[in-house]
Amino acid sequence: MAPERNPEEAQQAPRTLTDDQAERILAEMNEVIRAGEEMRKQRAEMISILVGLGWTQDRIARLTEMSQPAVSKHVAKYRASGDPLPPMGLGLDQYDVPWLEGRLWGLAEEIAANVPAGSASCTPFLDAVARGRTRFTPRHVDELRRLVEDDLLRHRARLGGSYRTAYDEISRRLDVPAKPARNAPAQAPENAPAQGTPQQPRETAAVRRTLARRLQRDRLTAT
């Protein structure tokens, strides 16, 4: 039998949520919804990139787990744009800021995966990024750099020299980023295509980070 509640406690029990409680709950939901919308946009852009690289619709549908009609719709939109993206470069030696941020992100993830569980300084930051609670603002990138530096120092016996080499290159380039072409517009918003100049790629910053992150992780795994 459940214990009887004190009448005074029952009177004190809240009958509704406070504004602050509701705000926190809805903010968390909004983060999930926003992350889902952003990921759908990134996937659509990735499909365009894969088409530009010569991938077939069958292959794209299989790997994206999308239906053939859905992929065909994306491809038709890409081809009807009149100005499709050229095949993008996949070398790590690209020096726009989103690409470097993606490399730093991938490096941090490889560090966290190769040291004792929970011991990497950068793990809480990576968890926050995965949940959509932390974005790649200049302040947050500086924070991640400090965390990676700390991990490279504390775990240097466990991590190979390729980790330090990658970090040094990324860090140098972030300190002296590539200058935009003369008369080029400012860096595009997170989900808006940039202009097609050598220093300002046309892919969105979010997609460039995602690609560089994967390529950096693969490079470290292969070394």
Secondary structure, DSSP 8 states (H G I E B T S, - for coil): ------HHHHHHS-SS--HHHHHHHHHHHHHHHHHHHHHHHHHHHHHHHHHHTT--HHHHHHHHT--HHHHHHHHHHHHHTSS--------S---SHHHHHHHHHHHHHHHHHHSSTT--TTHHHHHHHHTTS----HHHHHHHHHHHHHHHHHTTTTS-HHHHHHHHHHHHHHHS-----TT------TTS---SBTTB-SS-HHHHHHHHHHHHHHHHHH-
